Amino acid sequence: MAKSSAYGLLFRESAVETLFSLSPRRRRKALDALKVIARHPGLKSDFSLLDADGREQHHLLSDDVMFTYWFDHADRSINVIEIEDVRADGP
């Protein structure tokens, strides 16, 4: 069996809460966007900043949802630390 190149997704509790506050359709689209990142961790995010620990936090906007995450390449995982609904009219 071929080894998958996809990374695993790990979520901070507050990110999960925001994810479940989205409508079912938007939640599905958000999860689909995260799966693309997991399958292609080399994709460029919209911007990145260093956190207090020196980790590069990536920020990606997709369909009015902002994802903040960082890679643990040794563990082959993506740590999703924030999901934010950025629609102008709110949730």
SULJOLIN-V471823 format. One record per residue. PHI is phi in radians with two decimals (NA if undefined). NEAR is the number of other ideal C-beta (glycine too) atoms within 10 Angstrom. Layout:
phi->PHI near->NEAR
phi->PHI near->NEAR
//
This chain:
phi->NA near->3
phi->-1.31 near->4
phi->-1.35 near->5
phi->-1.27 near->10
phi->-1.60 near->10
phi->-1.26 near->14
phi->-1.58 near->19
phi->-1.44 near->12
phi->-1.90 near->16
phi->-2.08 near->14
phi->-2.10 near->18
phi->-1.26 near->15
phi->-0.96 near->7
phi->-1.13 near->12
phi->-1.17 near->21
phi->-1.12 near->12
phi->-1.05 near->11
phi->-1.14 near->21
phi->-0.99 near->19
phi->-1.34 near->10
phi->-1.44 near->12
phi->-1.34 near->20
phi->-1.08 near->10
phi->-0.95 near->8
phi->-1.13 near->9
phi->-1.21 near->17
phi->-1.07 near->16
phi->-1.06 near->11
phi->-1.12 near->16
phi->-1.13 near->21
phi->-1.12 near->13
phi->-1.09 near->11
phi->-1.10 near->16
phi->-1.15 near->22
phi->-1.15 near->12
phi->-1.11 near->12
phi->-1.06 near->22
phi->-1.14 near->19
phi->-1.34 near->12
phi->-2.33 near->11
phi->-1.10 near->16
phi->-1.47 near->6
phi->-1.07 near->10
phi->-1.38 near->8
phi->-1.46 near->15
phi->-1.21 near->11
phi->-2.86 near->10
phi->-2.46 near->15
phi->-2.40 near->10
phi->-1.52 near->10
phi->-1.52 near->11
phi->-1.09 near->5
phi->-1.62 near->7
phi->1.48 near->6
phi->-1.39 near->15
phi->-1.44 near->11
phi->-1.66 near->18
phi->-1.66 near->20
phi->-2.24 near->15
phi->-2.33 near->19
phi->-1.76 near->14
phi->-2.48 near->15
phi->0.87 near->13
phi->1.11 near->15
phi->-2.19 near->21
phi->-1.74 near->15
phi->-1.85 near->23
phi->-2.09 near->20
phi->-2.70 near->26
phi->-2.41 near->17
phi->-1.66 near->18
phi->-1.97 near->13
phi->-1.16 near->9
phi->-1.13 near->6
phi->-1.59 near->11
phi->0.97 near->14
phi->-2.36 near->17
phi->-2.03 near->23
phi->-1.67 near->19
phi->-1.50 near->22
phi->-1.74 near->17
phi->-2.68 near->15
phi->-2.21 near->24
phi->-2.25 near->14
phi->-1.41 near->17
phi->-1.92 near->10
phi->-1.07 near->11
phi->-1.11 near->5
phi->-1.66 near->6
phi->1.43 near->6
phi->-1.17 near->9
//
